[in-house]
Amino acid sequence: MSFVVSVGMTGVGIAYLPVDAWVRGFLGMGVLFTVGSCFSLAKTIRDEHEDKRLISRIDEAKTTRILRDFEKEVT
């Protein structure tokens, strides 16, 4: 919610600036590219985190299997 409010207020601020239309367009494009970059960065970080979690779960399952097989051999 706060993200929508902040982007909306930035847009309103740019719209009411006492400058030429090309300056408003330049600032608006800058905001759009910044927001797009933030989304891309957040998705990349999330994907890397999920990959690490998956690898960790696979390693844990392998360790559990090795320990289970070792316990069977000992008994």
C-alpha positions as CSV (number, residue, x, y, z in Angstrom):
1,M,0.0,0.0,0.0
2,S,2.7,2.5,0.9
3,F,4.5,1.7,-2.4
4,V,1.4,2.7,-4.4
5,V,1.0,5.8,-2.3
6,S,4.6,6.9,-2.7
7,V,4.7,6.3,-6.5
8,G,1.3,8.1,-6.8
9,M,2.5,11.1,-4.8
10,T,5.7,11.2,-6.8
11,G,3.6,11.2,-10.0
12,V,1.4,14.0,-8.7
13,G,4.4,16.0,-7.7
14,I,6.0,15.6,-11.1
15,A,2.7,16.6,-12.8
16,Y,2.4,19.8,-10.8
17,L,6.0,20.9,-11.2
18,P,6.2,24.4,-12.8
19,V,8.5,23.2,-15.7
20,D,8.1,22.3,-19.3
21,A,6.4,19.1,-20.4
22,W,9.7,17.5,-21.6
23,V,11.2,17.9,-18.1
24,R,8.1,16.3,-16.6
25,G,8.4,13.5,-19.1
26,F,12.1,13.0,-18.3
27,L,11.4,12.8,-14.6
28,G,8.4,10.5,-15.2
29,M,10.6,8.1,-17.3
30,G,13.2,8.2,-14.6
31,V,10.7,7.1,-12.0
32,L,9.4,4.4,-14.2
33,F,12.8,3.0,-14.9
34,T,13.8,3.2,-11.2
35,V,10.6,1.3,-10.2
36,G,11.3,-1.3,-12.9
37,S,14.8,-1.8,-11.8
38,C,13.7,-2.2,-8.2
39,F,11.3,-4.9,-9.2
40,S,13.9,-6.7,-11.2
41,L,16.4,-6.6,-8.3
42,A,13.8,-7.8,-5.8
43,K,12.8,-10.7,-8.1
44,T,16.5,-11.7,-8.6
45,I,17.2,-11.7,-4.9
46,R,14.1,-13.7,-4.2
47,D,15.0,-16.3,-6.9
48,E,18.5,-16.7,-5.5
49,H,17.1,-17.1,-2.0
50,E,14.7,-19.8,-3.2
51,D,17.5,-21.6,-5.0
52,K,19.6,-21.6,-1.9
53,R,16.7,-23.0,0.1
54,L,16.1,-25.7,-2.4
55,I,19.8,-26.7,-2.5
56,S,19.8,-26.7,1.3
57,R,16.8,-29.0,1.4
58,I,18.4,-31.4,-1.1
59,D,21.6,-31.5,0.9
60,E,19.6,-32.1,4.1
61,A,17.7,-35.0,2.5
62,K,20.9,-36.6,1.3
63,T,22.4,-36.3,4.8
64,T,19.3,-37.9,6.3
65,R,19.5,-40.7,3.8
66,I,23.2,-41.4,4.4
67,L,22.6,-41.4,8.2
68,R,19.6,-43.8,7.8
69,D,21.6,-46.1,5.6
70,F,24.5,-46.0,8.1
71,E,22.2,-46.9,11.0
72,K,20.8,-49.9,9.0
73,E,24.3,-51.1,8.4
74,V,25.3,-50.8,12.1
75,T,22.3,-52.6,13.4
